[in-house]
């Protein structure tokens, strides 16, 4: 009887450990279910997105204000079209603001940083940033320097 109780306790402990590992893996990967937060969608067109990925962060003044939903190719302009989901409490982004792809640290992840403009009108659902700055391509920069261009 004592052996059976020990086996049940060990089994429950193993199940709890596996569940804790699953929750930790979901948290680290960014796939954890989040509360249904109210957001609105805005877009930006870039010539080169570098290593930008969906579920990446969108920040303003170092504060995360949204996420990157998708990256697709605009077949008419041959630019990358980035769809961003912005928290609805950040509803006063000036319409002349620009979207810049930055890197956190030397080899860190890439994210979109919103540089604030001065216009009184704000970006609304479905609007597109007029001004964007693509990712800095280190290989292209080195090859241009080496070739003297």
N, C-alpha and C positions, 0 to 999 in steps of 0.2 A: 504494500500500500504506500509506504514511504517513497519507494522508487517511482511509482506512478505519479505521485504528487511532484516530485523533483523533475520528472520529465515534462509535466504540464507547465511548471514554472519556467523551465529552460525554453520550452517552445514559445510561451508568451513573450519571454524576454527577446528571443530571436525575431519574432514578428514585430515587436516594438522597435528593435534596432533597424530592421529593414525599412520600416515606415519612416523612421527618422532620417535614414540615408536617402530615401526617395524625396522627402520634403527638402532636404539640403541640396540635392542635385537639381531640383526644380528651381530653387531660389537662386543658385549660382548661374544656371543657364538662362534665367530671365523668362522662363516659361510658366512661372507660377500664376495662377489665376488672380487677377487684381480686381478690386471693386470697380463696378461700372461707373467710371468717372466721366463726367460730361466734357466733351471735346468738340473742336471744330477743325476742319481740314483746310490747309493752305499748301501751295505748291511752290517749287523753285526749279529752275532749269540750269544745269551745269554742263560745261564742256567736258569735264573730267571729274568723276566722283571718287577716284582713288579707291580706298578700301572701305568706303561707306557701306553700311549694311542695314537692312531692315531691323527694327527694334533698337536701333541706335538712339542716342539721346539728342535732343534739341535743347540748347541752353541760351539764356540771355543773362549777361552780367554774371556768369558762373553758376546760375541757378537753373536746374532742369525744369523746362516749361512744357515739354512734350516729347514725342517719340517719332521716329521715322517709320512710316507704315509700309511704303513700297518704293522701289526704284525701277523705272522702266525707260525704254528708249522711245523718244518722240521721232517717228519715222519721217516727219516733214522737215524738222530742223536738225535732225541727227544729234540731238542733245539728250542728256539724261534728265528725266523728269522725276523729281523726288516729291513724294506725297508725305506731308507731315501732319500729325495729329497734335494739336495744341490744346492745353487745358483751357476750359472756357473762362476760368477766373482771370486769365491773361488775355483780355479782350481789347487792349488798347495799344497794340503794336502799330506804330506809325506806318503809313503806306509807302513811304520812301526808305524804309529800312532795307538792309541788305543781308543776305544769307551767305555765310562764309564757312567753308569746310576747314576745320582745324583738327590738330592732333593733340591729344593729351599726353604730354611727355615726349621724349625723343622717338620712341617706337610704340607708343600707346595707341589706343583705339581712336578712330576718327569720328567726329561728331559735327553737327551743324551749330554754329554760333550765330545768333541774330544780333547784328550791329544796328543799334537804334538810330532812326532818322529824326527829322524835326517837323515833319508834316503833321497837321492837326487831324487829318482823316486817318482812320485805322483800317487794318486789313480785316476782311470779313471772310466768312465761309466761302471756299472756292477761289479766293484771290491767289495771285501769283506774285512772288517777289520780282520787282523790276531789276534790281541789281543783285548779282551773285558773284562769288569768287570761288573758283574751282580749287581742288586739292593741289598742293604743291607736289609735283612729281620729282623725287630726289634723283632718280636715274636720268631723267631728261635734263635736269639742272646740271648734273655732273658731265653728261655728254656734251652739252652746249659749252660748258667751261673748257673741257678738254679740246674741243674742236675750234675754240676761239670765237664762237658766235655769241 
